[in-house]
Amino acid sequence: MSVTICQSMGFVVSALGIGGIIASTCMDQWSTQDLYNNPVTAVFNYQGLWRTCVRESSGFTECRGYFTILGLPAMFQAVRALMIVGIVLGILGLFVCIFALKCIRIGSMEDTAKANMTLTSGIMFIIAGLCAITGVSVFANMLVTNFWMSTTNMYQGMQNVQNRYTFGSALFVGWVAGGLALVGGIMMCLACKGLIPEESRYKAVSYNASGRNISYRTGPYKAGSGYEADPKTRKGVGYEEAPRSEDGRRPYPSKYDYV
């Protein structure tokens, strides 16, 4: 039961994480305009991975996509690639995990196959979470660098005032979603260990070969099977040995055996 609960919880947590990664990638507020020095403004700018938007005080919002790929910074494109890879791996991991759930029976699938599929989906979730966390962290580092560069230029008395951008809500969503996907992947890997069936241990059975043991005479000793009659058995009073046949066997008990 604990394995089923761990696997199910891992699937739910990973699904929430992958959904959060998709949401953060599609959000436009990866970077928002810093209003520290100018709290009252008629125009508010914010940017995402796919477009930049301008919101006026009247409530009208206009967005314009990035109509170039080569003109964007290399780190910006790397963030895009990391988020896309995380989404693709996460969706594939969800499909694999659905078929690997222990509470779902598909044909005559063995527990070993389910364990392998659970481990595969867990690794996919872990990689997807790491990709999301790395992508968001790289973008945040870019924002911090540009923020302090803009602040330095402002305090040096330059005429042109530059807009400073700070962390947007999409970054926090991406961090939380990546952490959930990472935790869900670890839970799936832990559940894989419980799904592996225990190896059957067969006890070795020794069989004695049937047949007559052969006695060998080596000097004064005689090696036998241990089932021969003891030659030193005491004979009772009145005991007489019955006549034997040529091969040494008694054909029938003698009336002289017991007096």
Residue frames as qw, qx, qy, qz and C-alpha x, y, z in Angstrom:
[[0.000, 0.885, 0.466, 0.000, 0.00, 0.00, 0.00],
 [0.311, -0.782, 0.093, 0.532, 2.83, 2.43, 0.82],
 [0.398, -0.100, 0.592, 0.694, 4.37, 1.84, -2.62],
 [0.174, 0.629, 0.662, 0.368, 1.07, 2.66, -4.33],
 [0.167, -0.925, -0.268, 0.210, 0.63, 5.82, -2.25],
 [0.401, -0.580, 0.304, 0.640, 4.21, 6.95, -2.96],
 [0.349, 0.146, 0.670, 0.639, 3.79, 6.32, -6.67],
 [0.067, 0.773, 0.594, 0.213, 0.43, 8.10, -6.83],
 [0.257, -0.890, -0.108, 0.362, 1.69, 11.08, -4.84],
 [0.428, -0.355, 0.450, 0.699, 4.75, 11.29, -7.05],
 [0.276, 0.427, 0.677, 0.532, 2.54, 11.33, -10.14],
 [0.063, -0.895, -0.441, -0.018, 0.30, 14.09, -8.74],
 [0.359, -0.781, 0.093, 0.503, 3.21, 16.26, -7.57],
 [0.421, -0.135, 0.565, 0.697, 5.03, 15.80, -10.88],
 [0.207, 0.629, 0.645, 0.382, 1.88, 16.66, -12.84],
 [0.156, -0.941, -0.239, 0.183, 1.51, 19.88, -10.85],
 [0.432, -0.585, 0.313, 0.611, 5.15, 20.69, -11.47],
 [0.381, 0.156, 0.649, 0.640, 4.92, 20.11, -15.23],
 [0.076, 0.815, 0.543, 0.187, 1.75, 22.21, -15.38],
 [0.282, -0.885, -0.043, 0.369, 3.55, 25.00, -13.54],
 [0.457, -0.303, 0.480, 0.685, 6.50, 24.82, -15.93],
 [0.276, 0.483, 0.653, 0.514, 4.15, 25.14, -18.91],
 [0.093, -0.917, -0.388, 0.016, 2.36, 28.08, -17.26],
 [0.382, -0.750, 0.133, 0.523, 5.56, 29.91, -16.41],
 [0.448, -0.036, 0.569, 0.688, 6.91, 29.45, -19.93],
 [0.153, 0.618, 0.617, 0.462, 3.76, 30.96, -21.45],
 [0.229, -0.856, -0.334, 0.320, 3.55, 33.85, -18.99],
 [0.422, 0.766, 0.065, 0.481, 4.61, 37.31, -20.10],
 [0.296, -0.903, 0.177, -0.255, 5.85, 38.64, -16.75],
 [0.879, -0.003, -0.218, 0.424, 9.32, 37.18, -16.63],
 [0.410, -0.099, -0.174, 0.890, 10.70, 40.67, -16.05],
 [0.048, -0.872, -0.480, -0.084, 8.73, 43.70, -14.91],
 [0.260, 0.677, -0.092, 0.682, 9.65, 47.36, -14.84],
 [0.478, -0.305, -0.538, 0.623, 11.10, 48.56, -11.57],
 [0.099, -0.806, -0.315, -0.492, 9.00, 51.38, -10.14],
 [0.600, -0.448, -0.379, 0.543, 11.19, 52.18, -7.14],
 [0.265, -0.229, 0.013, 0.937, 12.26, 55.64, -8.33],
 [0.282, 0.004, -0.310, -0.908, 9.10, 56.33, -10.32],
 [0.224, 0.215, 0.897, -0.314, 6.08, 54.81, -8.54],
 [0.456, 0.660, 0.388, -0.453, 3.61, 56.86, -10.59],
 [0.119, -0.290, 0.660, 0.683, 3.88, 56.24, -14.31],
 [0.650, 0.377, 0.033, -0.659, 1.52, 56.20, -17.24],
 [0.775, 0.383, -0.464, -0.192, 3.23, 53.25, -18.90],
 [0.653, -0.466, 0.584, -0.129, 4.23, 49.94, -17.36],
 [0.585, 0.505, -0.594, -0.223, 6.51, 47.57, -19.27],
 [0.693, -0.325, 0.631, -0.127, 6.98, 43.85, -18.75],
 [0.447, 0.516, -0.652, -0.328, 8.60, 41.16, -20.83],
 [0.903, -0.118, 0.368, -0.189, 8.35, 37.42, -21.33],
 [0.556, -0.248, 0.688, 0.394, 10.15, 34.76, -23.29],
 [0.441, 0.399, 0.710, 0.377, 8.04, 35.25, -26.39],
 [0.131, 0.742, 0.345, 0.560, 6.88, 38.88, -26.40],
 [0.244, -0.107, -0.358, 0.895, 7.10, 42.25, -24.69],
 [0.122, -0.729, -0.647, -0.189, 4.05, 44.10, -23.45],
 [0.098, 0.141, -0.178, 0.969, 3.15, 47.68, -22.53],
 [0.208, -0.650, -0.730, 0.030, 0.26, 48.51, -20.23],
 [0.050, 0.456, 0.029, 0.888, -1.06, 52.03, -20.05],
 [0.087, 0.045, 0.608, -0.788, -2.75, 53.70, -17.12],
 [0.584, 0.073, -0.118, -0.799, -6.05, 53.57, -19.00],
 [0.757, -0.059, 0.595, -0.264, -5.93, 49.77, -18.81],
 [0.791, 0.572, -0.128, -0.176, -5.06, 49.22, -22.46],
 [0.618, -0.467, 0.588, 0.234, -2.35, 46.58, -22.97],
 [0.687, 0.661, -0.232, -0.191, -0.39, 46.09, -26.16],
 [0.734, -0.377, 0.529, 0.197, 1.98, 43.16, -26.72],
 [0.561, 0.719, -0.352, -0.212, 4.49, 42.67, -29.48],
 [0.973, -0.117, 0.156, 0.125, 6.29, 39.41, -30.16],
 [0.317, -0.643, 0.537, 0.444, 9.98, 38.98, -30.82],
 [0.793, 0.573, 0.073, -0.194, 10.12, 38.72, -34.58],
 [0.428, 0.692, -0.575, 0.087, 13.71, 37.61, -34.59],
 [0.953, -0.284, -0.078, 0.075, 15.74, 34.69, -33.34],
 [0.748, 0.208, -0.136, 0.615, 19.30, 35.57, -34.21],
 [0.067, 0.676, -0.093, 0.728, 18.91, 39.08, -32.84],
 [0.697, -0.667, -0.048, -0.258, 18.16, 37.83, -29.32],
 [0.155, -0.707, 0.665, -0.185, 20.95, 37.28, -26.77],
 [0.526, 0.207, -0.823, -0.051, 22.44, 33.80, -26.61],
 [0.008, -0.007, 0.828, -0.560, 21.52, 33.37, -22.94],
 [0.550, 0.185, 0.201, -0.789, 17.94, 34.32, -23.71],
 [0.723, 0.253, -0.496, -0.410, 17.74, 31.60, -26.35],
 [0.324, 0.177, -0.894, 0.256, 19.33, 29.14, -23.95],
 [0.310, 0.054, 0.619, -0.720, 16.58, 29.85, -21.42],
 [0.705, 0.247, -0.129, -0.652, 13.97, 29.19, -24.10],
 [0.610, 0.273, -0.732, -0.134, 15.61, 25.90, -25.01],
 [0.083, 0.121, -0.866, 0.477, 15.82, 24.74, -21.38],
 [0.492, 0.132, 0.431, -0.745, 12.17, 25.45, -20.74],
 [0.737, 0.292, -0.321, -0.518, 11.08, 23.67, -23.92],
 [0.466, 0.248, -0.845, 0.084, 13.21, 20.62, -23.09],
 [0.137, -0.043, 0.765, -0.627, 11.73, 20.54, -19.59],
 [0.645, 0.199, 0.164, -0.719, 8.18, 20.65, -20.97],
 [0.705, 0.307, -0.544, -0.335, 8.81, 17.91, -23.54],
 [0.326, 0.187, -0.884, 0.277, 10.46, 15.59, -21.01],
 [0.296, 0.006, 0.618, -0.729, 7.75, 16.27, -18.46],
 [0.730, 0.213, -0.044, -0.648, 4.91, 15.44, -20.86],
 [0.654, 0.273, -0.695, -0.118, 6.63, 12.25, -21.98],
 [0.116, 0.162, -0.845, 0.497, 7.20, 11.32, -18.35],
 [0.527, 0.056, 0.385, -0.756, 3.51, 11.82, -17.58],
 [0.790, 0.238, -0.329, -0.459, 2.47, 9.49, -20.40],
 [0.526, 0.248, -0.798, 0.157, 4.94, 6.84, -19.25],
 [0.090, -0.141, 0.720, -0.673, 3.90, 7.24, -15.62],
 [0.690, 0.020, 0.065, -0.720, 0.20, 6.73, -16.41],
 [0.848, 0.163, -0.459, -0.209, 0.90, 3.26, -17.77],
 [0.448, 0.270, -0.739, 0.425, 3.28, 2.51, -14.89],
 [0.450, -0.391, 0.341, -0.727, 0.78, 3.19, -12.09],
 [0.026, 0.073, -0.983, 0.166, 0.24, 0.11, -9.96],
 [0.407, 0.320, 0.594, -0.616, -3.44, 0.88, -9.50],
 [0.637, 0.531, -0.141, -0.541, -4.00, 0.59, -13.27],
 [0.643, -0.101, 0.744, 0.149, -3.89, -2.85, -14.89],
 [0.521, 0.620, -0.296, -0.506, -3.15, -3.02, -18.60],
 [0.788, 0.313, -0.511, -0.142, -3.26, -6.54, -19.97],
 [0.928, -0.304, -0.144, 0.157, -0.79, -8.90, -18.35],
 [0.293, 0.771, -0.349, 0.446, 1.93, -6.35, -17.65],
 [0.774, -0.230, -0.466, 0.363, 4.36, -7.64, -15.03],
 [0.412, -0.888, -0.096, 0.180, 5.53, -5.70, -12.00],
 [0.636, -0.270, 0.272, 0.669, 9.07, -5.66, -13.37],
 [0.315, 0.482, 0.442, 0.688, 7.93, -3.74, -16.45],
 [0.226, -0.900, -0.307, -0.211, 5.99, -1.30, -14.27],
 [0.613, -0.660, 0.031, 0.433, 9.06, -0.80, -12.10],
 [0.540, 0.015, 0.356, 0.763, 11.21, 0.04, -15.13],
 [0.098, 0.680, 0.439, 0.578, 8.60, 2.44, -16.47],
 [0.420, -0.876, -0.233, 0.052, 8.28, 4.10, -13.06],
 [0.615, -0.460, 0.158, 0.621, 12.04, 4.60, -12.87],
 [0.407, 0.300, 0.436, 0.744, 12.10, 6.02, -16.41],
 [0.091, -0.826, -0.387, -0.400, 9.33, 8.51, -15.69],
 [0.550, -0.778, -0.121, 0.278, 11.01, 9.52, -12.43],
 [0.575, -0.203, 0.260, 0.748, 14.28, 10.28, -14.21],
 [0.211, 0.543, 0.463, 0.668, 12.37, 12.31, -16.82],
 [0.299, -0.888, -0.321, -0.134, 10.67, 14.35, -14.10],
 [0.609, -0.606, 0.032, 0.511, 13.98, 15.01, -12.37],
 [0.468, 0.057, 0.369, 0.801, 15.62, 16.21, -15.59],
 [0.026, 0.716, 0.474, 0.511, 12.57, 18.34, -16.44],
 [0.431, -0.867, -0.228, 0.106, 12.66, 19.99, -13.01],
 [0.595, -0.418, 0.175, 0.663, 16.40, 20.66, -13.27],
 [0.350, 0.355, 0.453, 0.739, 15.94, 22.19, -16.73],
 [0.145, -0.845, -0.398, -0.326, 13.21, 24.51, -15.44],
 [0.542, -0.779, -0.081, 0.305, 15.16, 25.56, -12.36],
 [0.586, -0.176, 0.291, 0.736, 18.30, 26.15, -14.43],
 [0.242, 0.542, 0.467, 0.656, 16.46, 28.18, -17.08],
 [0.271, -0.899, -0.300, -0.170, 14.73, 30.40, -14.53],
 [0.621, -0.640, 0.038, 0.451, 17.96, 30.88, -12.59],
 [0.527, 0.085, 0.347, 0.771, 19.88, 31.89, -15.73],
 [0.047, 0.721, 0.405, 0.560, 17.21, 34.46, -16.61],
 [0.467, -0.860, -0.196, 0.066, 17.25, 35.79, -13.05],
 [0.647, -0.371, 0.151, 0.649, 21.02, 36.17, -13.24],
 [0.342, 0.400, 0.393, 0.754, 20.63, 38.16, -16.45],
 [0.201, -0.856, -0.352, -0.321, 18.11, 40.45, -14.73],
 [0.602, -0.720, -0.068, 0.337, 20.39, 41.02, -11.74],
 [0.589, -0.090, 0.265, 0.758, 23.34, 41.87, -13.99],
 [0.167, 0.552, 0.413, 0.705, 21.32, 44.32, -16.14],
 [0.366, -0.858, -0.352, -0.078, 19.71, 45.85, -13.06],
 [0.580, -0.647, 0.021, 0.495, 23.01, 46.76, -11.43],
 [0.468, 0.115, 0.368, 0.795, 24.46, 47.99, -14.70],
 [0.018, -0.724, -0.433, -0.537, 21.47, 50.29, -15.17],
 [0.492, -0.829, -0.230, 0.130, 21.73, 51.47, -11.56],
 [0.613, -0.340, 0.145, 0.698, 25.41, 52.30, -12.00],
 [0.295, 0.362, 0.413, 0.782, 24.70, 54.30, -15.14],
 [0.220, -0.832, -0.413, -0.298, 21.94, 56.22, -13.37],
 [0.554, -0.774, -0.094, 0.291, 24.14, 57.19, -10.42],
 [0.590, -0.105, 0.248, 0.761, 26.96, 58.27, -12.72],
 [0.104, 0.654, 0.119, -0.740, 24.75, 61.14, -13.93],
 [0.213, 0.088, 0.733, 0.640, 24.09, 59.99, -17.46],
 [0.328, 0.125, -0.062, -0.934, 21.40, 61.91, -19.31],
 [0.633, -0.040, -0.569, -0.524, 19.46, 58.99, -20.72],
 [0.514, -0.257, 0.630, -0.522, 17.48, 57.26, -18.02],
 [0.392, 0.111, -0.866, -0.289, 17.15, 53.54, -18.63],
 [0.794, -0.310, -0.056, -0.520, 14.28, 51.35, -17.50],
 [0.043, -0.371, 0.894, -0.247, 15.32, 48.85, -14.88],
 [0.782, -0.111, -0.430, -0.438, 13.67, 45.46, -14.78],
 [0.323, -0.391, 0.748, -0.428, 13.23, 43.21, -11.78],
 [0.071, 0.032, 0.997, 0.022, 11.89, 39.73, -11.12],
 [0.544, -0.088, -0.282, -0.785, 8.48, 38.94, -12.52],
 [0.751, -0.181, 0.409, -0.487, 5.89, 36.51, -11.21],
 [0.896, 0.324, -0.259, -0.161, 6.79, 33.93, -13.87],
 [0.340, 0.529, -0.711, 0.315, 10.20, 33.39, -12.27],
 [0.379, -0.281, 0.683, -0.558, 8.71, 32.38, -8.93],
 [0.881, 0.159, 0.131, -0.425, 6.19, 30.12, -10.63],
 [0.735, 0.488, -0.470, 0.002, 9.04, 28.47, -12.54],
 [0.069, 0.476, -0.768, 0.423, 11.13, 27.91, -9.41],
 [0.608, -0.120, 0.561, -0.549, 8.23, 26.34, -7.51],
 [0.887, 0.314, -0.037, -0.336, 7.17, 24.23, -10.49],
 [0.562, 0.529, -0.627, 0.112, 10.71, 22.97, -11.06],
 [0.164, -0.372, 0.773, -0.487, 10.99, 22.02, -7.40],
 [0.773, 0.045, 0.369, -0.514, 7.70, 20.12, -7.52],
 [0.842, 0.425, -0.285, -0.170, 8.78, 18.21, -10.62],
 [0.304, 0.526, -0.741, 0.288, 12.09, 17.37, -8.94],
 [0.412, -0.234, 0.696, -0.539, 10.41, 16.12, -5.76],
 [0.857, 0.206, 0.151, -0.448, 7.87, 14.11, -7.77],
 [0.700, 0.501, -0.508, -0.036, 10.64, 12.47, -9.76],
 [0.043, 0.425, -0.810, 0.402, 12.47, 11.47, -6.59],
 [0.641, -0.051, 0.529, -0.555, 9.26, 9.94, -5.19],
 [0.870, 0.359, -0.140, -0.309, 8.79, 7.94, -8.39],
 [0.484, 0.506, -0.695, 0.163, 12.34, 6.61, -8.15],
 [0.246, -0.292, 0.766, -0.517, 11.73, 5.58, -4.54],
 [0.793, 0.125, 0.292, -0.520, 8.50, 3.83, -5.51],
 [0.696, 0.470, -0.504, -0.201, 10.38, 1.89, -8.19],
 [0.099, 0.398, -0.866, 0.286, 12.34, 0.00, -5.54],
 [0.495, -0.002, 0.678, -0.544, 9.15, -1.29, -3.94],
 [0.779, 0.383, -0.023, -0.495, 7.70, -2.43, -7.26],
 [0.413, 0.475, -0.771, -0.097, 10.58, -4.78, -8.05],
 [0.918, -0.265, -0.136, -0.263, 9.48, -8.31, -7.05],
 [0.472, -0.640, 0.604, -0.049, 11.68, -10.18, -4.63],
 [0.461, 0.426, -0.749, -0.212, 13.88, -12.83, -6.19],
 [0.934, -0.216, -0.052, -0.278, 12.75, -16.35, -5.51],
 [0.067, -0.608, 0.779, -0.138, 15.22, -18.37, -3.53],
 [0.922, 0.023, -0.297, -0.249, 15.18, -22.08, -4.23],
 [0.566, -0.588, 0.570, -0.096, 16.71, -24.44, -1.71],
 [0.391, 0.450, -0.775, -0.211, 19.06, -26.99, -3.12],
 [0.896, -0.153, 0.247, -0.337, 17.73, -30.56, -2.83],
 [0.021, 0.516, -0.846, -0.131, 20.25, -33.38, -2.80],
 [0.926, 0.095, -0.063, -0.361, 19.30, -36.73, -4.27],
 [0.468, -0.454, 0.755, 0.065, 21.08, -39.97, -3.40],
 [0.501, 0.355, -0.647, -0.452, 21.81, -42.19, -6.34],
 [0.893, -0.138, 0.253, -0.346, 19.97, -45.47, -6.07],
 [0.725, 0.440, -0.530, 0.022, 22.02, -48.59, -6.28],
 [0.900, -0.388, -0.135, 0.142, 23.92, -51.09, -4.20],
 [0.114, -0.898, 0.423, -0.039, 26.94, -49.76, -2.44],
 [0.872, 0.281, -0.364, 0.167, 30.03, -51.73, -3.22],
 [0.640, -0.732, 0.221, 0.069, 32.36, -52.72, -0.44],
 [0.602, 0.638, -0.426, 0.223, 36.06, -52.59, -0.98],
 [0.857, -0.464, -0.050, 0.221, 38.58, -54.46, 1.09],
 [0.343, 0.781, -0.349, 0.388, 41.66, -52.46, 1.88],
 [0.149, 0.385, -0.761, 0.500, 43.80, -54.39, 4.24],
 [0.128, -0.191, -0.911, 0.341, 42.03, -55.45, 7.41],
 [0.259, 0.347, 0.365, -0.824, 39.20, -52.90, 7.08],
 [0.180, 0.411, 0.819, 0.358, 35.93, -53.18, 5.21],
 [0.147, 0.194, 0.045, -0.969, 34.13, -50.13, 3.92],
 [0.062, 0.426, 0.885, 0.176, 30.42, -50.70, 3.57],
 [0.130, -0.560, -0.368, -0.731, 27.20, -48.76, 3.37],
 [0.126, -0.220, 0.536, -0.805, 26.49, -48.99, 7.07],
 [0.735, -0.089, -0.023, -0.672, 23.34, -51.03, 6.65],
 [0.634, 0.134, -0.762, -0.009, 24.90, -54.50, 7.10],
 [0.784, -0.563, -0.207, -0.159, 24.04, -56.51, 10.18],
 [0.193, -0.785, 0.541, -0.232, 26.42, -56.20, 13.05],
 [0.729, 0.201, -0.654, 0.014, 28.60, -59.31, 13.06],
 [0.199, 0.201, -0.744, 0.606, 29.15, -58.97, 16.79],
 [0.618, -0.343, -0.069, -0.704, 25.49, -59.32, 17.64],
 [0.229, -0.257, 0.869, -0.356, 25.07, -61.58, 20.63],
 [0.548, -0.103, -0.719, -0.416, 23.20, -64.75, 20.12],
 [0.628, -0.409, 0.272, -0.604, 20.67, -65.77, 22.66],
 [0.371, -0.230, 0.885, -0.162, 20.47, -69.06, 24.40],
 [0.603, 0.311, 0.727, -0.106, 19.23, -71.77, 22.13],
 [0.427, 0.757, -0.114, -0.482, 19.82, -69.71, 19.04],
 [0.646, -0.034, 0.665, 0.372, 20.64, -71.76, 16.00],
 [0.186, 0.517, -0.346, -0.760, 21.32, -70.43, 12.61],
 [0.805, 0.392, 0.358, -0.263, 19.07, -71.76, 9.89],
 [0.647, 0.018, 0.554, 0.524, 20.57, -73.30, 6.85],
 [0.180, 0.719, -0.116, -0.661, 21.30, -70.88, 4.07],
 [0.809, 0.553, 0.200, -0.007, 21.14, -71.20, 0.34],
 [0.777, 0.154, 0.139, 0.594, 24.07, -71.01, -1.99],
 [0.244, 0.681, 0.065, 0.687, 23.83, -67.23, -2.33],
 [0.275, 0.066, -0.554, 0.783, 23.87, -66.83, 1.47],
 [0.419, -0.248, 0.016, -0.873, 20.21, -65.91, 2.00],
 [0.261, 0.093, 0.876, -0.395, 17.70, -67.62, 4.23],
 [0.170, -0.258, -0.734, -0.605, 14.79, -68.94, 2.25],
 [0.546, -0.611, -0.345, -0.458, 12.47, -68.87, 5.28],
 [0.311, -0.632, 0.513, -0.492, 12.71, -68.52, 9.07],
 [0.501, 0.099, -0.854, 0.093, 13.79, -71.68, 10.81],
 [0.691, -0.588, -0.309, -0.284, 11.91, -73.21, 13.66],
 [0.774, -0.230, -0.308, 0.504, 15.22, -73.33, 15.52],
 [0.219, 0.571, -0.080, 0.787, 15.57, -69.57, 15.48],
 [0.361, -0.473, 0.315, -0.739, 13.51, -69.18, 18.62],
 [0.437, -0.093, -0.884, 0.137, 13.18, -71.80, 21.35]]
